[in-house]
């Protein structure tokens, strides 16, 4: 009763706040009991209305196609392409969501059932759980470079659950001017590689011979991915190595062998550190520091993929950049270069607008859009009918020559879900910090890999 | 009267619902999941106490406990020491006192993530302003602080202390102002020295403030996440990884059930200082 009495003064104000008025007041000054009864009825009415409204919303479904990406470098470009698509009369619109930590956030989306229609994130574990739509019969494949279709093929089922738009390469970017000045040639063996770095250190003491941005664990993980994993891939072959990793065939992978590829790789890295051939701040340097040092001529070389090219050219468009493979570091092996699929697109198997998603991807994969995409990304297109100037001609020629001279390897998509490239990179941080000897490193890597399964 | 109580009870329903939905339900779900092998996507199978057993043989997790506890104890000690010194200085009036107090307190209202990045850019070996300044003046402190665990943990604690000492100071300042001036005056008349006044009057009467500060600092530091993520990302390797970061990484590393069990262990770990504080408060009252 007191509530009603006290509230008389507030009544005009609360009347304006419709929902409170609906709950507590009545124009005819009802008795308290009657008021409570009416209040209960109105609560039920409001809840019923909410139920009907929300039900109808869910029943109708969303006409929107949601696109989820973790690729920061394509946000603006994709917005332009999406705007062009939405300007057409498609009967639905496409919206883009970018998340920096996309590979983790997609997991939350899968768990909560809020799965986007199209996504750039791709994991073997999700393939195994049937999260992606089978795209094997789509017409897009006829336009793709055959090796890229192979790279997009799930080794277990033989189906394709993603379409890559680009090819990417990873290797050693070097400052051609410094190399020319010192009369150096890109190395094909590890001994030549070390010798080159020693010459740079001696003749150009103001230059860091090899810059490693070790604060970024992913960057160190790439060294493992391209060097010791690269050796395994070239010796076992692409299919055999994928199967060995997928089934954790330790006799073939041989990670823990104190004289094996992993221990030897660790020895080589420690040698570079001990000889002062890499940056002394390897554990705290970031990728930005690396780019800054390279474009300003304070670093002669670094390891990365084509995705780093855009940042370098943006900072110094006239830079004379060379590209070389990772030198052979084991007996009877060849230099290695990553030649892999990049920028893959998948459709969710649970999408409520599969046709809409396919229609948008068809629009995205048009030759015109793919040309823009390739030039913005700074990597060659995976589509045969796209002729893009994705890098200065001299650099494109260097990349072509490298691909022809070295063993081409792909990414390790078959690694255990519980042991990421980031985890591997953290182990290299420990190696640089002196926590492991090379032999201990190899043993620890084997254990971490096994535990990941 | 009865109807009035009904109305009040009705109004408490939204709050109770929010508490239930956002605290009780997730807690119960967490307890349930901690007994499963859920990977975050597929079906969860009941594994009993296996996750809890695995935790105690997980060298990385045990290392993280060591880091977390060391960070909490180091932070709590220094936060209280520095906060008390600040409060003793601030107790006396001086020019620009209000301004200085704001400057000391200001870092506490800035996101620890941002603060961590700022300190990273200041301290980064070879590049940071402080590193360069030390190098310029030829001081031998320009070491690579991320190269060794002992150096890195000290840097993390110091940044945490720098950020939150102002908050500790405010509580001590309130405690100091609550001490009657008459006590100090009579002690002075009796010929007590400054040290005697501090140890026999100030410290005993500050004990409630010390309790609050120590307990809240330990609880806050045990769940540390942001500062470590921005400064070291738990590195080099996993050497400065806290238990909170470990939980997040395990959760996203397809070990969601296990990470929930670790979260329960962290919950129990934080519960220890909370229960001690309850007990101390009870005995005090």
HADDOCK unambig.tbl for C-alpha pairs under 7 A between the chains (distance, minus, plus):
assign (segid A and resid 1 and name CA) (segid B and resid 4 and name CA) 6.32 0.50 0.50
assign (segid A and resid 2 and name CA) (segid B and resid 4 and name CA) 6.92 0.50 0.50
assign (segid A and resid 104 and name CA) (segid B and resid 252 and name CA) 5.76 0.50 0.50
assign (segid A and resid 110 and name CA) (segid B and resid 41 and name CA) 6.48 0.50 0.50
assign (segid A and resid 111 and name CA) (segid B and resid 40 and name CA) 6.21 0.50 0.50
assign (segid A and resid 111 and name CA) (segid B and resid 41 and name CA) 5.26 0.50 0.50
assign (segid A and resid 281 and name CA) (segid B and resid 125 and name CA) 6.35 0.50 0.50
assign (segid A and resid 281 and name CA) (segid B and resid 126 and name CA) 6.93 0.50 0.50
assign (segid A and resid 283 and name CA) (segid B and resid 146 and name CA) 6.63 0.50 0.50
assign (segid A and resid 283 and name CA) (segid B and resid 147 and name CA) 6.74 0.50 0.50
assign (segid A and resid 283 and name CA) (segid B and resid 236 and name CA) 6.87 0.50 0.50
assign (segid A and resid 284 and name CA) (segid B and resid 124 and name CA) 6.71 0.50 0.50
assign (segid A and resid 284 and name CA) (segid B and resid 146 and name CA) 6.69 0.50 0.50
assign (segid A and resid 417 and name CA) (segid B and resid 253 and name CA) 6.64 0.50 0.50
assign (segid A and resid 417 and name CA) (segid B and resid 254 and name CA) 6.65 0.50 0.50
assign (segid A and resid 418 and name CA) (segid B and resid 253 and name CA) 5.14 0.50 0.50
assign (segid A and resid 418 and name CA) (segid B and resid 254 and name CA) 6.15 0.50 0.50
assign (segid A and resid 426 and name CA) (segid B and resid 236 and name CA) 6.80 0.50 0.50
assign (segid A and resid 426 and name CA) (segid B and resid 237 and name CA) 4.17 0.50 0.50
assign (segid A and resid 426 and name CA) (segid B and resid 238 and name CA) 6.87 0.50 0.50
assign (segid A and resid 427 and name CA) (segid B and resid 237 and name CA) 5.55 0.50 0.50
assign (segid A and resid 429 and name CA) (segid B and resid 236 and name CA) 5.38 0.50 0.50
assign (segid A and resid 429 and name CA) (segid B and resid 237 and name CA) 5.20 0.50 0.50
assign (segid A and resid 430 and name CA) (segid B and resid 236 and name CA) 5.88 0.50 0.50
assign (segid A and resid 430 and name CA) (segid B and resid 237 and name CA) 4.89 0.50 0.50
assign (segid A and resid 433 and name CA) (segid B and resid 147 and name CA) 5.56 0.50 0.50
assign (segid A and resid 433 and name CA) (segid B and resid 148 and name CA) 6.85 0.50 0.50
assign (segid A and resid 433 and name CA) (segid B and resid 236 and name CA) 6.94 0.50 0.50
